């Protein structure tokens, strides 16, 4: 158990500033339109998404194997280098060249080659231009969608199911890691098939004509057939899952006194239900503070419901940095002696909510997305073009790497 070097409050504030600045500098280098590389929004969001997914595997599944016994900071440095290598391998080999052999919607390289060759996709002679294929980032977006699902499904096994069915066992790494990765991948593919693939069936049907190969989106009851419906509540399920593992310290699912897998199944049902309920609440209350001009503009273009679901996901994203840093660097500090009490549970929940609201206001009302990230948007349309979700996921990468790979080296002591 690591301890704060100079008290929870001071350590927390130092960590907040340090990791915010690290994330901002890296964002300027690789993503910002004013920076040297300018990868925003694609392929930057694809690389950051896969980096997080690979990091989950390295830490939660393999417990930093084979470097778990290497001293810091070398362990963290080498794991970070491995993460970058594995990220490129997963994208450019596994997705583009292996899965892409059968599923072109997961291979941007294949789609670009098809488009540049001017080949027809369907017997009716429909072709698609290279410009359209590349500007819309079909496969890159599909990979991000896979990671969206995986960011919830892979951690579910160790967090809610407590490693079941792999644990408890005497399996050692890397066998335990591969077993956990296998079960997580099975769950991921199940959810990906149901929640993501139909949307791409809709996209290709709209562009190329009706196909019997993919079903279309089945969630029209939500008011939109777009994938943003999935984003709108799935991101909240992710937040609830990781709040459980962090500032909630296992509550409320720790109250379930059943053996696995029943405890895990009930907890999973509760997390998804709570995520969907919060998503629904968001789409009801967002119009209360949105500029009227924005609402009218979206309503005229029939994009209002789609936007509301996506903005629900963006709101969820503003919780990520606060609850992670509150748990890991502020040490779940509360005025209550028992940190595991219900009073402490509700106190930390309220504090994280306040921090998330402040985070949201800083981005949209102080226009941090514009002057801070080079992601410019006008006052009336900043909510439409803000893309805050990309920044919120990027901002937690240095934080997670320090927690997972560096074991809080330099800021906390063992």
Residue pairs with C-beta under 8 A, 6 or more apart in sequence:
1 414
2 407
2 408
2 412
2 413
2 414
3 412
3 413
3 414
4 10
4 11
4 12
4 329
4 331
4 412
5 11
5 411
5 412
5 413
6 14
8 329
8 330
8 331
8 333
9 330
9 333
11 329
11 330
11 331
11 411
11 412
12 325
12 326
12 329
12 330
12 331
12 333
14 329
14 411
15 325
15 328
15 329
15 399
15 411
16 325
16 329
18 411
19 325
19 395
19 398
19 399
19 402
20 321
20 395
22 398
23 394
23 395
23 396
23 397
23 398
23 399
24 372
26 394
26 397
26 398
27 35
27 373
27 391
27 394
28 34
28 35
28 374
29 35
29 36
29 37
30 37
30 39
30 44
31 37
31 38
31 39
31 40
31 44
31 373
31 374
31 390
31 394
32 38
32 40
32 373
32 374
33 40
33 374
33 375
34 374
35 374
39 47
40 374
40 375
40 387
40 390
41 387
41 390
42 137
42 140
42 141
43 137
43 140
44 390
45 140
45 144
45 390
45 393
46 91
46 137
46 140
46 141
46 143
46 144
47 87
47 91
48 390
48 393
48 394
48 397
49 143
49 144
49 147
49 148
49 151
49 393
50 87
50 90
50 91
50 143
50 147
51 83
51 84
51 87
51 397
52 147
52 151
52 393
52 396
52 397
52 400
53 90
53 147
53 150
53 151
53 154
54 83
54 86
54 87
54 90
55 83
55 397
55 400
55 401
55 404
55 405
56 150
56 151
56 154
56 155
57 154
57 177
57 181
58 64
58 79
58 82
58 83
58 86
58 404
58 405
59 404
59 405
60 154
60 155
60 158
60 180
61 154
61 158
61 177
61 178
61 180
61 181
61 184
62 173
62 174
62 176
62 177
62 181
63 173
63 176
63 177
64 75
64 79
64 404
64 405
65 173
65 174
65 177
66 173
66 174
67 75
67 78
67 79
68 75
68 173
70 78
72 406
72 407
72 409
73 406
73 409
73 410
75 405
75 406
75 407
76 401
76 402
76 405
76 406
76 407
76 409
79 404
79 405
80 401
80 405
83 401
83 405
91 143
92 109
95 106
95 107
95 139
95 143
96 106
96 107
96 108
96 109
96 110
96 139
97 107
97 109
99 106
99 107
100 106
100 107
100 109
100 110
100 139
104 110
104 111
104 114
104 139
105 111
105 138
105 139
105 142
105 200
105 204
106 139
106 142
106 143
106 146
107 139
108 134
108 137
108 138
108 139
108 140
109 139
110 139
111 133
111 138
111 139
112 130
112 133
112 134
114 121
114 128
114 133
115 128
115 129
115 130
115 132
115 133
115 134
116 130
118 127
119 127
120 126
120 127
121 127
121 128
121 208
122 208
122 209
122 211
124 209
126 208
126 209
128 207
128 208
132 207
138 200
138 203
142 196
142 200
145 192
145 196
145 199
145 227
146 188
146 192
146 196
148 196
148 230
148 231
148 234
148 235
149 188
149 191
149 192
149 195
149 196
149 234
150 184
150 188
150 192
151 238
152 191
152 234
152 237
152 238
152 241
153 184
153 187
153 188
153 191
154 181
154 184
154 185
154 187
154 188
155 241
155 242
155 245
156 184
156 187
156 241
156 264
156 268
157 163
157 164
157 166
157 180
157 183
157 184
157 187
158 180
159 241
159 242
159 244
159 245
160 241
160 244
160 253
160 263
160 264
160 267
160 268
160 271
161 260
161 261
161 263
161 264
161 268
162 260
162 263
162 264
163 180
164 260
164 261
164 264
165 183
165 260
165 261
166 176
166 179
166 180
166 183
167 176
169 176
171 179
195 230
195 234
196 227
196 230
197 214
197 215
198 214
198 215
198 216
198 217
198 218
199 217
199 225
199 226
199 227
199 230
200 214
201 211
201 213
201 214
201 215
201 216
201 217
202 214
202 216
202 217
202 225
204 211
204 214
205 211
205 214
205 216
216 225
217 225
217 226
217 227
219 225
219 229
219 230
222 229
222 305
222 309
223 229
223 305
223 306
224 305
224 306
224 309
226 306
226 309
228 306
228 307
228 309
228 310
228 313
229 306
229 309
231 309
231 310
231 312
231 313
232 279
232 282
232 283
232 308
232 309
232 310
232 311
232 312
232 313
233 275
233 276
233 278
233 279
233 280
233 309
233 312
234 275
234 313
235 275
235 279
235 312
235 313
235 316
235 317
235 389
236 274
236 275
236 276
236 278
236 279
236 282
236 312
236 313
236 316
237 271
237 272
237 274
237 275
237 276
238 275
238 316
239 275
239 316
239 319
239 320
239 323
240 271
240 274
240 275
240 278
241 271
242 320
242 323
242 324
243 319
243 323
243 349
243 352
244 250
244 251
244 253
244 267
244 271
246 323
246 324
246 326
246 327
246 328
247 323
247 326
247 327
247 332
247 348
247 349
247 352
248 345
248 348
248 349
249 332
249 339
249 340
249 345
251 340
251 342
251 345
252 270
252 345
253 263
253 266
253 267
253 270
253 271
256 263
256 266
256 267
257 263
258 266
278 312
278 316
279 309
279 312
279 313
282 308
282 311
282 312
282 315
283 305
283 308
283 309
283 312
286 308
286 311
286 312
286 315
287 295
287 308
290 383
291 379
291 380
291 383
293 380
294 380
294 381
294 383
294 384
295 304
297 380
297 381
297 384
298 304
298 307
298 384
307 383
307 384
311 383
313 389
314 386
314 388
314 389
314 392
315 356
315 360
317 388
317 389
317 392
317 393
318 356
318 357
318 359
318 360
318 363
318 388
318 392
319 352
319 356
320 392
320 393
320 395
320 396
321 359
321 392
321 395
321 396
321 399
322 352
322 355
322 356
322 359
323 352
324 396
324 399
324 400
324 403
325 399
326 332
326 333
326 348
326 351
326 352
326 355
328 399
328 403
328 408
329 408
329 411
329 412
332 339
332 344
332 348
334 343
334 344
334 347
334 348
335 347
336 343
336 344
336 347
338 344
360 388
362 368
363 369
363 386
363 388
363 391
364 382
364 383
364 386
364 388
367 382
369 375
369 376
369 377
369 382
369 386
369 387
369 388
369 391
370 376
370 377
370 382
373 391
375 385
375 386
375 387
375 391
377 383
377 384
377 385
377 386
402 408
402 409
402 411
407 414
